[in-house]
Amino acid sequence: MPLYPVQEDKSLHFQAGGDFNFHIKHLWVWCFNDVYPGRIDINCDFLSPNMAIKIGDVEKMLPYGMYLHKQYNS
């Protein structure tokens, strides 16, 4: 499932000239719902250089019935 950054222009660090790098462009997920989103939107408005978004944070953003694939559990 692809990851899309949204509202990155609202981040104070981005407005000050900072740049965001995404190391992972997509994730594997399990879904137990008949209807699920076609992508995962990552809200970047509070993103800062010392507070990166980790895979565990993305898991908390997933809708009900959707979970990260077991390959991310370590």
N, C-alpha and C positions, 0 to 999 in steps of 0.2 A: 504494500500500500504506500503510495507516494506521500512525502511530507512537504507541506507548503508553508513558508513563513508568512505571517500576516501581521500588519500593523508595526512593522519594523521601523517605519519612518517616525513613529511616535516615541521611540526610545530616545532618551536624552543623549546617550552615547553615540547613536547613529546621527543625530542632529549635529553633534560636535565633530563629526568627521570620522567616527569609528566605523569599522566594517565587520559584518557578521560572516562567519564561515560555518557552513554546515558540512560535517564530516560524514553524515549518513543522509542519503537522499530518499530512502524508502525503508520500510520495516515489514517483516512478516508477522501476520496476526492470525489468531483463531477467532472465528465469529460464530456465535450460536443464534444469531438473529436472521430472519428472512430478508430484512432490509438493513443495509449498512451504508455508511458514507463511502464515496469513491476516493476520498483522500483525507488526510489528517492535517488540520490547520494548526500550526504552532504559533501561539500568540507571543510576539516579541516585544511588546510595548514596555515591559519592565526588565528586559534583558540587559545585562551589563557584563563587562569583561571578567569580573570576578564571580559572577553568578551564572554559570552556563546551565543550559537545559540538558539534563541527562536522560538516558533511556527510561529510568525509573519514573522520572517526571512525566514523560510522554505516556507511560502506562496509566497514570492517574487522569490523563486528559481523554482517554478512550471512552466511547459511549458504553452504556450498560450492555453486557453480553459479548463484549469484544476484549480480547486479552492478547498480550504479546506472545509470540511463538516461543516454544520451550528452548530454542537455541539461545535466547537472551538470558536465561536463568543460569547463573553460575555460582 
